[in-house]
Amino acid sequence: MTAIRVLSYNVRYANRGDHHDAWHDRRDGVGRLVGFHRPDVAAFQEPLPEQRDDLRERLPAYEFVGRGREAGGEGEGCPIAVRGDRWTVAASDTFWLSESPDEPSTGWDASYPRIATWARVRAREKELELLVVNTHFDHVSATARREAARLLRERVPEIAGADGDGDGRTETLPVALVGDLNCTPGSAPHRILVGDDPERDGRTTEKPADDGIALRDAAAAADLRHGPETSLTDFARLIDGRRIDHALVSPELAVEAFATLADRDDRGRYPSDHLPILARLTV
């Protein structure tokens, strides 16, 4: 049995209008928070290129993969950071949540291009591999969120499946899909991701054909739950009823604990407008 701690954190893009919550006042707090909790894998949403550089500088024990959502790799990203003393990155890539997922594009009626970055991580001391997928759904369009969820249900099994990345594998990898989904549990995108598409043909009670992925909400499956029921802040206070950051895991992963981390920085404020989530898993 191997333990793996997966953290997901929307660190908020570097917005010049944030005044005393500008990135240069928050970046050390973000780095210290992640460094203290020492996840095996940390998945970030929204960092711009200069923020990704700041995170690498403050988390030197981690190998980062991922690119920005714009052509040329600029813009906001969904990087994945892997703790180098325990894991290596065997393969990684990024695709777009759109009708043209293999090229920079904006899908459906989303406000911005949206992406998913994945990494196949390999344990250094055991024959164990895991697929981690990090994503960020659109904050405005309900249609884009639903269609993004359907695209992930199509794509993730292909990547996790036998020889899904062309390296000759014969087994399907365990999957942890994390990120800011901009929706709460029970919403249509969340239901789609856990295999309960609300727009399934209502004329039949039969379940759809197995699409090769079974995911469950780590917060609901956890033996131990800790922290607030929300994951959204205004930097000073929690915003109730907004658990929009999620960890979804496949059956091979047991969920020992799930936490929403409400750590404040040395200013007494939250380092982002989101709280990070941490899932303690075993495989």
TIGU-145452 format. One line per 3 residues: their letters; for each residue x, y, z of N, C-alpha, C. Coordinates in Angstrom, 2 decimals, m for minus. Example, Ala and Ser with C-alpha at 12.3 -4.5 7.8 and 13.67 -1.06 7.14 Angstrom:
BEGIN
AS = 13.19,m5.69,7.80,12.30,m4.50,7.80,13.20,m3.30,7.80; 12.85,m2.25,7.08,13.67,m1.06,7.14,12.90,0.03,7.87
***
This chain:
BEGIN
MTA = 0.84,m1.19,0.00,0.00,0.00,0.00,0.89,1.26,0.00; 0.57,2.18,m0.85,1.33,3.42,m0.96,0.42,4.62,m0.71; 0.87,5.56,0.11,0.12,6.77,0.38,0.54,7.86,m0.58
IRV = m0.43,8.66,m1.00,m0.14,9.81,m1.86,m1.07,10.95,m1.46; m0.48,12.12,m1.27,m1.23,13.31,m0.87,m1.31,14.25,m2.08; m2.53,14.53,m2.50,m2.76,15.37,m3.68,m3.46,16.65,m3.26
LSY = m2.84,17.77,m3.59,m3.37,19.08,m3.24,m3.79,19.80,m4.51; m4.91,20.53,m4.45,m5.36,21.36,m5.55,m5.58,22.77,m5.03; m5.07,23.78,m5.78,m5.06,25.14,m5.25,m5.20,26.14,m6.39
NVR = m6.31,26.86,m6.40,m6.45,28.02,m7.29,m5.77,29.20,m6.60; m4.65,29.64,m7.14,m3.84,30.66,m6.47,m4.19,32.08,m6.92; m5.17,32.23,m7.74,m5.63,33.49,m8.34,m4.53,34.13,m9.19
YAN = m4.95,34.51,m10.39,m4.00,35.14,m11.30,m3.52,36.48,m10.74; m2.41,36.93,m11.23,m1.81,38.18,m10.74,m2.60,39.37,m11.29; m3.58,39.79,m10.53,m4.47,40.89,m10.91,m3.98,42.18,m10.27
RGD = m3.62,43.15,m11.09,m3.10,44.41,m10.55,m4.15,45.15,m9.72; m5.41,44.83,m9.91,m6.46,45.49,m9.16,m6.70,44.92,m7.78; m5.90,43.93,m7.36,m6.10,43.31,m6.05,m5.49,44.11,m4.91
HHD = m4.77,45.17,m5.21,m4.24,46.10,m4.22,m3.42,45.36,m3.15; m3.85,45.38,m1.86,m3.04,44.76,m0.81,m3.10,43.23,m0.84; m3.89,42.67,m1.77,m3.86,41.22,m1.99,m3.23,40.90,m3.34
AWH = m2.38,41.81,m3.82,m1.66,41.56,m5.06,m0.74,40.35,m4.90; m0.38,39.75,m6.02,0.40,38.51,m5.99,1.70,38.66,m5.22; 2.41,39.78,m5.37,3.70,39.90,m4.69,3.55,39.92,m3.17
DRR = 2.34,40.22,m2.67,2.08,40.16,m1.23,1.57,38.78,m0.79; 1.23,37.94,m1.76,0.64,36.64,m1.43,1.55,35.47,m1.74; 2.50,35.65,m2.64,3.24,34.52,m3.18,4.03,33.76,m2.13
DGV = 4.60,34.47,m1.14,5.32,33.76,m0.08,4.37,32.93,0.77; 3.18,33.47,1.03,2.19,32.73,1.80,1.73,31.48,1.08; 1.53,31.58,m0.24,1.17,30.40,m1.02,2.28,29.36,m0.96
GRL = 3.52,29.80,m1.16,4.64,28.87,m1.13,4.81,28.20,0.21; 4.68,28.96,1.29,4.83,28.38,2.63,3.71,27.39,2.94; 2.49,27.73,2.53,1.37,26.83,2.79,1.61,25.47,2.12
VGF = 1.95,25.50,0.84,2.17,24.25,0.12,3.38,23.52,0.69; 4.45,24.27,0.95,5.65,23.64,1.49,5.42,23.00,2.84; 4.60,23.62,3.69,4.33,23.06,5.01,3.55,21.75,4.91
HRP = 2.53,21.71,4.07,1.70,20.50,3.98,2.36,19.40,3.16; 3.37,19.72,2.38,4.20,18.76,1.65,3.39,17.71,0.88; 2.50,18.13,0.00,1.80,17.13,m0.81,2.77,16.43,m1.74
DVA = 2.42,15.22,m2.14,3.21,14.53,m3.16,3.01,15.18,m4.51; 1.78,15.61,m4.76,1.44,16.29,m6.01,0.63,17.53,m5.67; 1.01,18.65,m6.26,0.25,19.90,m6.09,m0.20,20.37,m7.47
AFQ = m1.49,20.58,m7.61,m2.08,21.04,m8.87,m2.58,22.47,m8.67; m2.09,23.37,m9.49,m2.43,24.79,m9.34,m3.32,25.23,m10.51; m4.21,26.16,m10.23,m5.00,26.79,m11.28,m4.76,28.30,m11.27
EPL = m4.79,28.86,m12.46,m4.74,30.30,m12.76,m3.36,30.96,m12.81; m2.25,30.35,m12.39,m1.01,31.12,m12.40,m0.57,31.51,m13.81; m0.19,32.77,m13.95,0.41,33.27,m15.17,1.89,32.85,m15.22
PEQ = 2.57,33.04,m16.36,3.96,32.57,m16.45,4.86,33.06,m15.32; 4.76,34.36,m14.96,5.62,34.85,m13.89,5.25,34.24,m12.53; 3.98,33.90,m12.35,3.57,33.23,m11.12,4.09,31.80,m11.09
RDD = 4.09,31.15,m12.23,4.63,29.79,m12.29,6.12,29.80,m11.94; 6.83,30.82,m12.41,8.24,30.96,m12.05,8.39,31.17,m10.53; 7.52,31.99,m9.95,7.58,32.23,m8.50,7.31,30.95,m7.72
LRE = 6.36,30.15,m8.19,6.05,28.90,m7.50,7.24,27.93,m7.58; 7.86,27.83,m8.74,9.05,26.97,m8.87,10.16,27.42,m7.92; 10.35,28.72,m7.81,11.40,29.24,m6.94,11.13,28.91,m5.49
RLP = 9.85,28.96,m5.08,9.49,28.74,m3.68,9.27,27.27,m3.34; 9.19,26.44,m4.36,8.98,25.01,m4.14,10.04,24.22,m4.92; 11.31,24.37,m4.54,12.40,23.76,m5.31,12.41,22.24,m5.25
AYE = 11.69,21.64,m4.32,11.66,20.18,m4.23,10.72,19.56,m5.25; 10.03,20.38,m6.04,9.00,19.89,m6.95,9.41,20.08,m8.41; 9.04,19.11,m9.23,9.16,19.22,m10.68,7.82,19.68,m11.24
FVG = 7.83,20.75,m12.03,6.62,21.32,m12.59,6.44,20.90,m14.04; 5.20,20.61,m14.43,4.86,20.39,m15.83,3.59,21.18,m16.14; 3.40,21.47,m17.42,2.22,22.21,m17.84,2.58,23.48,m18.57
RGR = 1.62,24.04,m19.27,1.82,25.23,m20.09,0.61,26.15,m19.91; 0.74,27.37,m20.43,m0.37,28.30,m20.41,m1.40,27.97,m21.47; m2.58,28.54,m21.33,m3.69,28.18,m22.20,m3.67,28.90,m23.56
EAG = m2.84,29.95,m23.68,m2.77,30.70,m24.93,m1.75,30.06,m25.87; m1.84,30.44,m27.16,m0.85,29.98,m28.13,0.54,30.39,m27.67; 1.49,29.48,m27.80,2.85,29.76,m27.34,3.07,29.48,m25.87
GEG = 2.04,29.02,m25.18,2.20,28.65,m23.77,2.00,29.79,m22.80; 1.59,30.96,m23.29,1.36,32.09,m22.40,m0.01,31.97,m21.75; m0.33,32.94,m20.89,m1.64,32.96,m20.25,m1.71,32.06,m19.03
EGC = m2.90,31.99,m18.44,m3.11,31.18,m17.24,m2.85,29.70,m17.54; m2.33,29.00,m16.54,m2.06,27.59,m16.71,m2.69,26.75,m15.61; m2.57,25.45,m15.78,m2.98,24.47,m14.77,m1.78,23.55,m14.49
PIA = m0.68,24.10,m13.98,0.53,23.28,m13.80,0.35,22.23,m12.70; 1.10,21.17,m12.85,1.16,20.11,m11.85,2.59,20.05,m11.34; 2.75,20.05,m10.02,4.06,19.98,m9.38,4.18,18.66,m8.64
VRG = 5.26,17.94,m8.87,5.46,16.59,m8.34,6.69,16.58,m7.44; 6.53,16.03,m6.25,7.63,16.01,m5.27,8.71,15.03,m5.72; 9.88,15.59,m6.02,10.91,14.82,m6.69,11.56,13.73,m5.87
DRW = 11.50,13.78,m4.54,12.15,12.74,m3.75,11.33,11.46,m3.70; 10.06,11.54,m4.09,9.20,10.35,m4.04,8.66,9.93,m5.40; 8.55,10.88,m6.34,7.88,10.60,m7.60,8.66,11.21,m8.76
TVA = 8.47,10.61,m9.93,8.99,11.18,m11.17,7.81,11.35,m12.15; 7.98,12.25,m13.08,6.97,12.45,m14.12,7.35,11.59,m15.32; 6.51,10.61,m15.62,6.79,9.71,m16.74,6.30,10.28,m18.06
ASD = 5.22,11.06,m18.02,4.68,11.68,m19.22,3.72,12.77,m18.79; 3.53,13.76,m19.66,2.58,14.83,m19.35,2.17,15.53,m20.63; 1.03,16.21,m20.57,0.57,16.97,m21.73,m0.59,17.86,m21.28
TFW = m1.04,18.70,m22.20,m2.17,19.60,m21.96,m3.11,19.51,m23.15; m4.42,19.53,m22.89,m5.39,19.66,m23.97,m6.43,20.71,m23.60; m7.16,21.17,m24.59,m8.10,22.27,m24.41,m9.52,21.74,m24.25
LSE = m10.28,22.38,m23.40,m11.67,22.00,m23.17,m12.51,22.69,m24.24; m12.55,22.06,m25.40,m13.21,22.67,m26.55,m13.52,21.59,m27.57; m14.13,22.01,m28.67,m14.39,21.10,m29.77,m13.11,20.73,m30.51
SPD = m12.02,21.48,m30.26,m10.71,21.20,m30.88,m9.68,21.05,m29.77; m9.73,19.96,m29.03,m8.93,19.85,m27.80,m7.43,19.78,m28.01; m6.97,19.51,m29.23,m5.54,19.34,m29.46,m4.84,20.61,m29.93
EPS = m5.54,21.73,m29.88,m4.92,22.99,m30.28,m5.51,24.11,m29.44; m4.75,25.21,m29.26,m5.27,26.32,m28.47,m6.62,26.80,m29.02; m7.64,26.78,m28.17,m8.99,27.06,m28.65,m9.89,27.36,m27.46
TGW = m11.00,28.03,m27.76,m12.02,28.32,m26.76,m13.26,27.52,m27.09; m13.75,26.73,m26.15,m14.83,25.81,m26.43,m16.20,26.34,m26.11; m17.15,25.91,m26.95,m18.54,26.21,m26.75,m18.73,27.72,m26.55
DAS = m19.33,28.18,m25.48,m19.47,29.64,m25.29,m18.70,30.10,m24.05; m17.54,29.48,m23.81,m16.72,29.85,m22.66,m16.18,31.27,m22.82; m15.89,31.89,m21.68,m15.37,33.26,m21.70,m13.91,33.30,m22.12
YPR = m13.17,32.25,m21.80,m11.74,32.19,m22.09,m11.39,30.76,m22.53; m10.21,30.57,m23.12,m9.75,29.19,m23.33,m9.62,28.49,m21.97; m10.01,27.24,m21.94,m9.89,26.42,m20.72,m9.13,25.16,m21.06
IAT = m8.33,24.69,m20.11,m7.44,23.56,m20.39,m7.49,22.51,m19.28; m6.94,21.36,m19.61,m6.65,20.32,m18.62,m5.22,19.87,m18.85; m4.43,19.84,m17.80,m3.06,19.32,m17.86,m3.03,18.00,m17.11
WAR = m2.35,17.01,m17.68,m2.24,15.72,m17.01,m0.78,15.32,m16.88; m0.54,14.51,m15.85,0.80,13.97,m15.62,0.67,12.54,m15.15; 1.45,11.68,m15.75,1.57,10.31,m15.26,2.77,10.29,m14.33
VRA = 2.52,10.05,m13.05,3.58,10.10,m12.06,3.92,8.69,m11.61; 5.21,8.47,m11.41,5.72,7.13,m11.08,6.46,7.18,m9.75; 6.12,6.26,m8.85,6.80,6.19,m7.57,8.25,5.77,m7.77
REK = 9.16,6.38,m7.00,10.57,6.08,m7.16,10.94,4.73,m6.58; 10.28,4.31,m5.51,10.71,3.11,m4.80,9.77,1.92,m5.00; 8.68,2.10,m5.76,7.75,1.00,m5.98,7.31,1.03,m7.43
ELE = 6.82,m0.10,m7.91,6.26,m0.15,m9.25,4.82,0.33,m9.20; 4.67,1.63,m9.17,3.35,2.24,m9.03,3.29,3.49,m9.87; 2.21,3.63,m10.63,1.98,4.82,m11.42,0.56,5.32,m11.19
LLV = 0.39,6.60,m11.39,m0.88,7.26,m11.12,m1.05,8.37,m12.15; m2.27,8.55,m12.64,m2.58,9.65,m13.53,m3.25,10.76,m12.74; m2.65,11.96,m12.79,m3.23,13.14,m12.17,m3.66,14.09,m13.27
VNT = m4.90,14.56,m13.20,m5.45,15.49,m14.18,m5.87,16.75,m13.44; m5.43,17.89,m13.93,m5.70,19.18,m13.29,m6.43,20.08,m14.28; m7.57,20.66,m13.86,m8.36,21.43,m14.80,m9.03,22.62,m14.11
HFD = m9.56,23.51,m14.94,m10.24,24.72,m14.45,m11.37,25.03,m15.44; m12.61,24.84,m14.98,m13.78,25.06,m15.83,m14.11,26.54,m15.92; m14.88,26.89,m16.96,m15.27,28.28,m17.17,m16.16,28.77,m16.03
HVS = m15.99,30.04,m15.69,m16.70,30.62,m14.55,m18.04,31.24,m14.93; m18.34,31.35,m16.23,m19.57,32.01,m16.68,m20.54,31.03,m17.32; m20.06,30.26,m18.27,m20.94,29.46,m19.12,m21.26,28.08,m18.54
ATA = m22.53,27.85,m18.25,m22.95,26.53,m17.77,m22.79,25.49,m18.87; m23.05,25.89,m20.11,m22.88,24.95,m21.23,m21.43,24.51,m21.35; m20.50,25.46,m21.25,m19.07,25.11,m21.35,m18.66,24.17,m20.23
RRE = m19.18,24.37,m19.03,m18.84,23.47,m17.91,m19.36,22.07,m18.16; m20.60,21.96,m18.63,m21.15,20.63,m18.90,m20.36,19.92,m19.99; m20.08,20.64,m21.09,m19.38,20.00,m22.20,m17.93,19.68,m21.84
AAR = m17.32,20.51,m21.00,m15.97,20.20,m20.53,m15.97,18.92,m19.72; m16.98,18.74,m18.88,m17.07,17.51,m18.09,m17.23,16.29,m18.99; m18.03,16.42,m20.03,m18.22,15.30,m20.96,m16.93,15.01,m21.72
LLR = m16.20,16.04,m22.10,m14.93,15.83,m22.79,m13.94,15.10,m21.88; m13.89,15.48,m20.62,m12.99,14.80,m19.69,m13.37,13.34,m19.52; m14.66,13.04,m19.47,m15.07,11.64,m19.35,m14.67,10.84,m20.58
ERV = m14.53,11.51,m21.70,m14.08,10.84,m22.92,m12.57,10.70,m22.97; m11.87,11.76,m22.59,m10.42,11.81,m22.77,m9.66,11.07,m21.67; m10.07,11.24,m20.43,m9.30,10.68,m19.32,m9.16,9.16,m19.42
PEI = m10.22,8.41,m19.74,m10.02,6.95,m19.89,m9.01,6.61,m20.97; m8.97,7.41,m22.05,m8.00,7.15,m23.11,m6.57,7.31,m22.60; m6.35,8.34,m21.79,m5.00,8.60,m21.28,m4.62,7.58,m20.21
AGA = m5.59,7.22,m19.37,m5.32,6.28,m18.28,m5.30,4.84,m18.74; m5.88,4.56,m19.90,m6.03,3.20,m20.37,m4.74,2.57,m20.81; m4.81,1.27,m21.06,m3.64,0.52,m21.50,m3.03,1.18,m22.72
DGD = m1.73,1.49,m22.62,m0.98,2.14,m23.68,m1.61,3.47,m24.11; m2.24,4.17,m23.14,m2.91,5.42,m23.45,m1.98,6.52,m23.89; m0.68,6.40,m23.59,0.26,7.43,m24.04,1.37,6.83,m24.89
GDG = 1.12,5.61,m25.40,2.04,5.03,m26.36,3.29,4.41,m25.79; 3.31,4.10,m24.48,4.54,3.56,m23.89,4.47,2.05,m23.68; 3.43,1.40,m24.22,3.33,m0.05,m24.14,2.70,m0.58,m22.88
RTE = 2.10,0.29,m22.06,1.47,m0.19,m20.83,0.32,m1.14,m21.14; 0.07,m2.09,m20.22,m1.01,m3.06,m20.41,m2.10,m2.91,m19.36; m1.92,m1.99,m18.40,m2.92,m1.83,m17.34,m3.44,m0.40,m17.34
TLP = m4.63,m0.22,m16.76,m5.22,1.10,m16.62,m4.75,1.74,m15.32; m4.36,2.99,m15.38,m3.82,3.67,m14.21,m4.93,4.17,m13.29; m4.66,4.19,m11.97,m5.55,4.93,m11.07,m5.56,6.40,m11.46
VAL = m6.69,7.08,m11.21,m6.86,8.45,m11.65,m7.26,9.34,m10.48; m6.62,10.51,m10.38,m7.08,11.58,m9.51,m7.29,12.81,m10.39; m8.52,13.24,m10.50,m8.87,14.42,m11.29,m9.22,15.54,m10.32
VGD = m8.49,16.64,m10.40,m8.66,17.72,m9.42,m8.78,19.05,m10.15; m9.30,20.05,m9.42,m9.29,21.39,m9.98,m10.45,22.23,m9.52; m10.47,23.44,m10.05,m11.54,24.40,m9.81,m12.58,24.17,m10.90
LNC = m13.69,23.55,m10.52,m14.74,23.22,m11.50,m15.80,24.31,m11.60; m15.69,25.34,m10.77,m16.66,26.44,m10.78,m18.10,25.93,m10.69; m18.28,24.86,m9.94,m19.62,24.34,m9.68,m19.59,23.55,m8.38
TPG = m20.73,23.41,m7.76,m20.83,22.75,m6.46,m21.24,21.28,m6.63; m21.08,20.47,m5.59,m21.51,19.06,m5.67,m22.99,18.97,m6.02; m23.32,18.04,m6.88,m24.71,17.86,m7.30,m25.09,18.67,m8.52
SAP = m24.25,19.60,m8.95,m24.52,20.35,m10.17,m24.31,19.45,m11.38; m24.78,19.89,m12.54,m24.70,19.05,m13.74,m23.27,18.64,m14.09; m22.28,19.55,m14.12,m20.93,19.10,m14.47,m20.37,18.09,m13.47
HRI = m20.63,18.33,m12.19,m20.16,17.40,m11.16,m20.80,16.03,m11.35; m22.10,16.01,m11.61,m22.79,14.73,m11.83,m22.26,14.02,m13.06; m21.98,14.76,m14.11,m21.42,14.15,m15.32,m20.09,13.47,m15.01
LVG = m19.24,14.14,m14.26,m17.92,13.59,m13.97,m17.99,12.33,m13.13; m18.98,12.23,m12.26,m19.10,11.01,m11.44,m20.02,9.98,m12.11; m20.36,10.20,m13.39,m21.08,9.20,m14.15,m22.57,9.27,m14.08
DDP = m23.13,10.42,m13.71,m24.57,10.57,m13.57,m25.03,11.78,m14.40; m24.89,11.66,m15.71,m25.23,12.76,m16.60,m26.72,13.06,m16.52; m27.13,14.25,m16.07,m28.56,14.55,m15.92,m29.30,14.66,m17.24
ERD = m28.57,14.77,m18.35,m29.22,14.88,m19.66,m29.23,13.57,m20.41; m28.95,12.48,m19.68,m29.05,11.16,m20.28,m30.48,10.93,m20.76; m30.63,10.22,m21.84,m31.95,9.95,m22.41,m32.91,9.46,m21.34
GRT = m33.94,10.22,m21.05,m34.89,9.89,m19.99,m35.84,8.77,m20.35; m35.78,8.28,m21.58,m36.73,7.22,m21.98,m36.28,5.84,m21.56; m35.08,5.74,m21.00,m34.61,4.43,m20.56,m34.04,4.54,m19.16
TEK = m34.19,3.48,m18.41,m33.61,3.44,m17.06,m32.30,2.69,m17.06; m31.89,2.21,m18.23,m30.63,1.47,m18.30,m29.46,2.42,m18.14; m28.43,1.93,m17.50,m27.21,2.71,m17.39,m26.51,2.76,m18.74
PAD = m25.78,3.85,m19.02,m25.05,3.92,m20.28,m23.92,2.91,m20.31; m23.44,2.63,m21.50,m22.31,1.70,m21.63,m21.12,2.21,m20.83; m20.36,1.28,m20.29,m19.20,1.65,m19.48,m18.20,2.42,m20.33
DGI = m17.86,3.63,m19.91,m16.92,4.44,m20.68,m15.50,4.34,m20.13; m15.28,3.39,m19.23,m13.93,3.11,m18.79,m13.44,3.95,m17.64; m14.27,4.79,m17.05,m13.84,5.60,m15.93,m14.96,5.66,m14.90
ALR = m14.58,5.42,m13.66,m15.53,5.53,m12.55,m14.90,6.44,m11.51; m15.47,7.60,m11.32,m14.92,8.57,m10.38,m15.90,8.83,m9.27; m15.36,9.13,m8.09,m16.21,9.52,m6.97,m15.58,10.72,m6.28
DAA = m16.42,11.48,m5.62,m15.97,12.70,m4.95,m15.20,12.31,m3.69; m13.94,12.73,m3.63,m13.11,12.36,m2.48,m13.65,12.94,m1.19; m14.28,14.10,m1.24,m14.82,14.70,m0.02,m15.93,13.84,0.56
AAA = m16.75,13.26,m0.29,m17.84,12.41,0.17,m17.36,11.02,0.58; m16.29,10.55,m0.08,m15.80,9.19,0.17,m14.83,9.11,1.34; m14.34,10.24,1.82,m13.27,10.25,2.82,m13.71,9.64,4.15
DLR = m12.81,8.87,4.77,m13.06,8.37,6.12,m13.02,9.51,7.14; m12.19,10.51,6.87,m12.05,11.66,7.76,m12.18,12.93,6.94; m13.03,13.83,7.38,m13.24,15.11,6.69,m12.86,16.25,7.63
HGP = m12.11,17.23,7.11,m11.64,18.33,7.94,m11.75,19.64,7.18; m12.11,20.71,7.89,m12.09,22.04,7.32,m13.45,22.53,6.88; m13.50,23.75,6.35,m14.78,24.37,5.98,m15.50,23.60,4.87
ETS = m16.80,23.84,4.77,m17.61,23.24,3.71,m17.52,24.03,2.41; m16.85,25.16,2.43,m16.69,25.99,1.25,m15.22,26.05,0.87; m14.94,26.47,m0.38,m13.54,26.64,m0.78,m13.29,28.02,m1.38
LTD = m14.22,28.95,m1.19,m14.10,30.28,m1.77,m13.98,31.33,m0.67; m13.12,32.34,m0.91,m12.92,33.41,0.06,m12.94,34.76,m0.64; m12.97,35.83,0.16,m12.70,37.17,m0.39,m11.37,37.69,0.16
FAR = m10.48,36.78,0.51,m9.18,37.02,1.12,m9.28,37.26,2.63; m10.38,37.82,3.08,m10.54,38.09,4.51,m11.53,37.14,5.17; m12.56,36.72,4.46,m13.63,35.89,5.01,m13.94,34.75,4.06
LID = m14.55,33.70,4.61,m15.05,32.61,3.79,m16.38,33.00,3.17; m16.61,32.53,1.96,m17.90,32.71,1.29,m18.64,31.39,1.40; m19.71,31.36,2.16,m20.40,30.12,2.50,m21.01,29.44,1.27
GRR = m21.06,28.12,1.33,m21.78,27.33,0.35,m21.16,27.28,m1.03; m19.86,27.48,m1.15,m19.22,27.53,m2.46,m18.05,26.56,m2.53; m18.33,25.28,m2.32,m17.28,24.27,m2.52,m17.21,23.97,m4.01
IDH = m16.33,24.72,m4.69,m16.22,24.58,m6.13,m14.87,23.98,m6.55; m14.03,23.68,m5.58,m12.75,23.00,m5.84,m12.89,21.54,m5.43; m12.52,20.64,m6.32,m12.87,19.23,m6.13,m11.70,18.30,m6.40
ALV = m11.78,17.12,m5.79,m10.90,16.00,m6.09,m11.79,14.80,m6.36; m11.67,14.22,m7.53,m12.44,13.04,m7.91,m11.46,11.92,m8.18; m11.74,10.73,m7.66,m10.76,9.64,m7.72,m11.41,8.36,m8.22
SPE = m10.59,7.52,m8.83,m11.06,6.24,m9.33,m11.07,5.20,m8.21; m11.73,4.05,m8.41,m11.92,3.07,m7.33,m10.63,2.51,m6.75; m9.54,2.52,m7.51,m8.28,1.97,m7.00,m7.71,2.80,m5.86
LAV = m8.18,4.03,m5.72,m7.66,4.93,m4.71,m8.61,5.01,m3.53; m8.13,4.57,m2.37,m8.91,4.72,m1.14,m8.67,6.12,m0.59; m9.73,6.75,m0.08,m9.64,8.11,0.42,m9.61,8.06,1.95
EAF = m8.43,8.22,2.51,m8.30,8.21,3.97,m8.81,9.50,4.58; m8.55,10.63,3.92,m8.95,11.91,4.49,m9.06,12.95,3.38; m9.93,13.92,3.62,m10.09,15.06,2.72,m10.16,16.31,3.57
ATL = m9.39,17.34,3.20,m9.37,18.57,3.97,m9.49,19.78,3.06; m10.21,20.78,3.54,m10.17,22.11,2.96,m9.31,22.94,3.90; m8.18,23.41,3.40,m7.17,24.02,4.26,m7.42,25.52,4.42
ADR = m7.74,25.92,5.63,m8.10,27.32,5.90,m6.94,28.09,6.52; m5.71,27.73,6.16,m4.53,28.42,6.68,m4.54,29.89,6.24; m4.20,30.78,7.16,m3.99,32.19,6.82,m2.49,32.46,6.77
DDR = m2.12,33.54,6.06,m0.71,33.88,5.97,m0.31,34.81,7.11; 0.92,35.32,7.08,1.39,36.12,8.20,0.76,37.51,8.25; m0.08,37.83,7.26,m0.86,39.06,7.31,m2.21,38.85,7.98
GRY = m2.51,37.59,8.28,m3.82,37.26,8.82,m4.89,37.13,7.76; m4.47,37.00,6.49,m5.41,36.89,5.38,m5.20,35.56,4.66; m6.20,35.15,3.87,m6.03,33.96,3.06,m5.13,34.30,1.87
PSD = m4.19,33.43,1.51,m3.26,33.76,0.43,m3.89,33.77,m0.96; m5.15,33.35,m1.08,m5.84,33.37,m2.36,m7.33,33.55,m2.11; m8.07,33.76,m3.19,m9.52,33.81,m3.05,m10.14,32.42,m3.09
HLP = m9.31,31.40,m3.13,m9.74,30.01,m2.96,m8.94,29.39,m1.81; m9.54,28.44,m1.14,m8.81,27.60,m0.20,m8.29,26.38,m0.95; m7.10,25.92,m0.64,m6.63,24.66,m1.24,m7.37,23.48,m0.63
ILA = m7.49,22.42,m1.41,m8.03,21.17,m0.90,m6.92,20.13,m0.93; m6.98,19.19,0.00,m5.95,18.15,0.12,m6.63,16.81,0.33; m6.34,15.85,m0.56,m6.86,14.49,m0.43,m5.72,13.56,m0.07
RLT = m5.91,12.81,1.01,m4.92,11.83,1.43,m5.40,10.47,0.94; m4.68,9.89,m0.03,m5.11,8.70,m0.74,m4.15,7.54,m0.50; m4.64,6.33,m0.70,m3.77,5.16,m0.70,m4.14,4.29,m1.90
V = m3.14,3.62,m2.43,m3.36,2.74,m3.56,m2.58,1.45,m3.33
***
